[in-house]
Amino acid sequence: MDLKTLEPKALWNYFYEITQIPRPSKKEEKIIAYLQQFGEKHNLSSKTDKAGNVLIYKPATKGYEGKDAVVLQAHMDMVGESNVPFDFDTEPIQAYIDGDWVKAKDTTLGADNGIGMAMMLAILASDEIPHPALECLFTVDEETGLSGAFALEKNFITGKTLINLDSEDDGEIFIGCAGGVDTVGQIEFKPDKAPEGYFAFEVSIKGLKGGHSGDDIDKGLGNANKILNRFLWKVNKETDLRLHSFDGGKQRNAIPREAVAVGCIPYCDKEKLRVLFNLFVSDVEGEKGKVEPKMKLSLSSGDMPENVMDKKTSDALLNTLYACPHGVIAMSIDMPGLVETSTNLASVKMKEKNIVEITTSQRSSIESSKYDIACQVESVLLLGGAEVKHGDGYPGWKPNLNSAILKKAEESYKKLFDADAKVRAIHAGLECGLFLEKYPYLDMISIGPAMRGVHSPDEMLSISSTQKCFTWLCDILKR
């Protein structure tokens, strides 16, 4: 069975087509062209701004001409994470059905936010779904900086009600989200000639689940950078470790799944290294084995590198990574169960010109707390001798419990499914906060079908929840 056999057919056909179009962040040219062609094919007016955001209009259906326009919104780009060599710039996603789930072979699926786009296209293409005038907004580069939302021009949209389709939980209405900011440190080192009489080794960690650095930060998942550095720090304490390289993590908004390092120690400590490693593996498996059953730590001998990092900088790097916080910093008092503030040690990369770059991201539903944790991370990086820069950041979205569209969505869900929708905020960055800065009158909610493992190759999308969410969205528009 393939995706195009699922119901409703139009929805799943569009989702399949979207999976076949490469669309990594900042490289959305092909999906932009697809959306423009869609508008032309269906005789719908559209426009594209300088950033690449696309807006497709559809007039109200009969009987809804006097109603205010509604904005539907989703982002075009996807996070590219894979377990195998894969070129997200050119290769289509290989989606398949596994029970009630749609998954991808060895890569992220791109249901975040491809399924939101597919819902909008299915509504735009239909002549049978009643609705007021629609403005369907497709934004670029949500995943790596929200630059599309940042660049959205005044008067690009005119509707006063917006439904964001970028949420990932069944039967839940989101009315608030965290703001975020990146903190990046660069540490310069001097290359030393590798010492004689030393033994070279490679140590790696693979098989972690990874996941969304906001929505999954409270699930106790392993951080490959933290785990690998913890071992290296212990080795450095027990031997004369000379570090050659450290490479871990990829995306700033994903919990790192893999990391690898190359170093060398005196030959006389070769057996000690193996003992330290075996004890470390036992400790980490005891701590993380239940939540990370596929975790694999490996230690092997390697070719002696020509150069190593100077000892002073190597020590500073290992101490900095050990001290750098990761995970939940505070839980919300106002909304029980909601993470209020967190930070993610996202990646450690060896750059050109003898630079180690440490990328982190901070989130909080409280603006002052967001910058407080960012400054805490900055202070740790500064103590390690790094040059530190912060990204522009993006604002959170303050909940409005008196929202008119919230009431309609709640009423619709109750009528359709004889149950109450859960109203909550999310510890992830949605574009809604930026929309509200530019259009302060907007009344907004965010909904979406159930997804799991977002931002990782374990990403999967519930078929039944997608069908349910699409029915719900259509009924909200009807109301």
Order of alpha helices (4+ residues) and beta strands (2+ residues): alpha-alpha-beta-beta-beta-beta-beta-alpha-beta-alpha-beta-beta-beta-beta-beta-alpha-beta-beta-alpha-beta-beta-alpha-beta-beta-beta-alpha-beta-alpha-beta-alpha-beta-beta-beta-alpha
